[in-house]
Amino acid sequence: MAEIKDVVLQVMEKKKKRMMMKDLLKECKKIDPSIEKRPLKKATSAMIMDGSLAYWSSGSTTYFALPGSKAPEGED
């Protein structure tokens, strides 16, 4: 799972914005095509628990972001 966490951090640092799970999966697959949705969900949950990833919900949609990162204009 450490490898998936590394890929997630690479994607989040590169994109610098909030991402939905489907977009995060798509970007992670560009780096490592073997990544699947279920292990990615487990990795993101663990990262939220350890504080290396932040969770944000609009009520209907869940987003992931780096802790302390600002949302791009117009996304609040």
C-alpha positions as a LaTeX table, in Angstrom:
\begin{tabular}{lrrr}
\hline
Residue & $x$ (\AA) & $y$ (\AA) & $z$ (\AA) \\
\hline
Met1 & 0.00 & 0.00 & 0.00 \\
Ala2 & 3.00 & 2.29 & 0.51 \\
Glu3 & 3.49 & 2.44 & $-3.26$ \\
Ile4 & $-0.10$ & 3.56 & $-3.82$ \\
Lys5 & 0.32 & 6.27 & $-1.17$ \\
Asp6 & 3.45 & 7.51 & $-2.94$ \\
Val7 & 1.58 & 7.68 & $-6.27$ \\
Val8 & $-1.33$ & 9.54 & $-4.63$ \\
Leu9 & 1.06 & 12.11 & $-3.15$ \\
Gln10 & 2.77 & 12.54 & $-6.54$ \\
Val11 & $-0.59$ & 13.20 & $-8.20$ \\
Met12 & $-1.82$ & 15.57 & $-5.49$ \\
Glu13 & 1.43 & 17.58 & $-5.46$ \\
Lys14 & 1.38 & 17.84 & $-9.26$ \\
Lys15 & $-2.29$ & 18.83 & $-9.58$ \\
Lys16 & $-2.51$ & 21.06 & $-6.47$ \\
Lys17 & $-6.31$ & 20.91 & $-6.33$ \\
Arg18 & $-9.14$ & 18.91 & $-4.83$ \\
Met19 & $-9.91$ & 15.72 & $-6.73$ \\
Met20 & $-12.79$ & 13.27 & $-6.76$ \\
Met21 & $-11.99$ & 9.56 & $-6.44$ \\
Lys22 & $-12.63$ & 8.84 & $-10.15$ \\
Asp23 & $-10.25$ & 11.63 & $-11.20$ \\
Leu24 & $-7.65$ & 10.57 & $-8.65$ \\
Leu25 & $-7.85$ & 6.97 & $-9.93$ \\
Lys26 & $-7.47$ & 8.15 & $-13.54$ \\
Glu27 & $-4.37$ & 10.24 & $-12.69$ \\
Cys28 & $-2.84$ & 7.47 & $-10.57$ \\
Lys29 & $-3.29$ & 4.99 & $-13.42$ \\
Lys30 & $-1.24$ & 7.30 & $-15.66$ \\
Ile31 & 1.70 & 6.74 & $-13.28$ \\
Asp32 & 1.00 & 3.10 & $-12.38$ \\
Pro33 & $-1.56$ & 1.30 & $-14.60$ \\
Ser34 & $-1.85$ & $-1.59$ & $-12.10$ \\
Ile35 & $-3.63$ & 0.55 & $-9.46$ \\
Glu36 & $-7.22$ & $-0.52$ & $-8.87$ \\
Lys37 & $-10.09$ & 1.36 & $-7.21$ \\
Arg38 & $-10.49$ & $-0.75$ & $-4.04$ \\
Pro39 & $-6.82$ & $-0.61$ & $-2.96$ \\
Leu40 & $-6.80$ & 3.11 & $-3.82$ \\
Lys41 & $-9.81$ & 3.67 & $-1.54$ \\
Lys42 & $-8.05$ & 1.81 & 1.29 \\
Ala43 & $-4.88$ & 3.84 & 0.76 \\
Thr44 & $-6.72$ & 7.19 & 0.71 \\
Ser45 & $-8.61$ & 6.24 & 3.89 \\
Ala46 & $-5.32$ & 5.40 & 5.63 \\
Met47 & $-3.79$ & 8.66 & 4.39 \\
Ile48 & $-6.73$ & 10.66 & 5.79 \\
Met49 & $-6.29$ & 8.91 & 9.15 \\
Asp50 & $-2.56$ & 9.69 & 9.28 \\
Gly51 & $-3.06$ & 13.28 & 8.12 \\
Ser52 & $-1.17$ & 13.12 & 4.83 \\
Leu53 & $-4.41$ & 13.65 & 2.86 \\
Ala54 & $-7.46$ & 15.77 & 3.64 \\
Tyr55 & $-11.10$ & 14.94 & 2.99 \\
Trp56 & $-13.66$ & 17.51 & 1.86 \\
Ser57 & $-17.31$ & 16.96 & 1.09 \\
Ser58 & $-19.80$ & 19.22 & $-0.63$ \\
Gly59 & $-22.61$ & 17.10 & 0.77 \\
Ser60 & $-23.07$ & 15.14 & $-2.42$ \\
Thr61 & $-19.48$ & 14.78 & $-3.63$ \\
Thr62 & $-16.33$ & 13.74 & $-1.79$ \\
Tyr63 & $-12.99$ & 15.31 & $-2.65$ \\
Phe64 & $-9.41$ & 14.65 & $-1.60$ \\
Ala65 & $-6.73$ & 17.33 & $-1.21$ \\
Leu66 & $-3.41$ & 17.92 & 0.46 \\
Pro67 & $-3.85$ & 19.21 & 4.02 \\
Gly68 & $-3.88$ & 23.01 & 4.18 \\
Ser69 & $-4.17$ & 23.44 & 0.44 \\
Lys70 & $-6.46$ & 26.15 & $-0.84$ \\
Ala71 & $-9.16$ & 25.34 & $-3.36$ \\
Pro72 & $-8.76$ & 27.00 & $-6.76$ \\
Glu73 & $-10.94$ & 30.07 & $-7.27$ \\
Gly74 & $-14.57$ & 29.31 & $-7.87$ \\
Glu75 & $-14.55$ & 25.91 & $-6.14$ \\
Asp76 & $-15.68$ & 27.08 & $-2.69$ \\
\hline
\end{tabular}
